[in-house]
Amino acid sequence: MNDFTFEEQNLLCIYNGAGGGIRAGVIAALTEMRGYLEPDEDELRTLTDSALSKLGRMTDAEFAALDLFPDFETEDPAYGK
C-alpha cells in the first residue's frame, strides 16, 4: 500500500526522523504538529489529516517498506516538471 500523494510523501519524509523511523512515532509527530496549526493553515491540516488516515490503515511492515528519503531532484509530477 503506497497511495500517498507526492505532498504526503514529502510530509512523511520530514516527520519520519522526528518519529524515530517507526509508524507509531510518525503518527505521534504528525498529530503533535497538527495541534500547532493556525486556523488559516487549512491546506496543511487537510494534507496532514489525509496522511494520518493512510498511516492508520497500514501495517508497520508496510510503513517500513516505504522509501522515505527526500528526492530533491524530482519535481511534483502534478506540475509536469
Phi, psi and omega in degrees: 000113173213074179258026178286138175287169177304316181293320178296319178299318177298318178298316178297321177300318181294316186266356178299315179294318179295333181267010178072013178077011178242152185303312181298324179291321179292320176300315180296317181295317179293321179296318178296313179301320182301326180293342180264357182292141177279159181304331182274005181261048183299320183297315179292324177297314179297316178298315180296316179299319179295315179296317179298319179298315180292320177297323180293335181269352183257162178272166176298323179295319177296320178296316181298333181279349180292144175267093185256052175244126183298140177248095184283353180272339184263135176267163178299121181299339179294338181262002175068026179259000000 
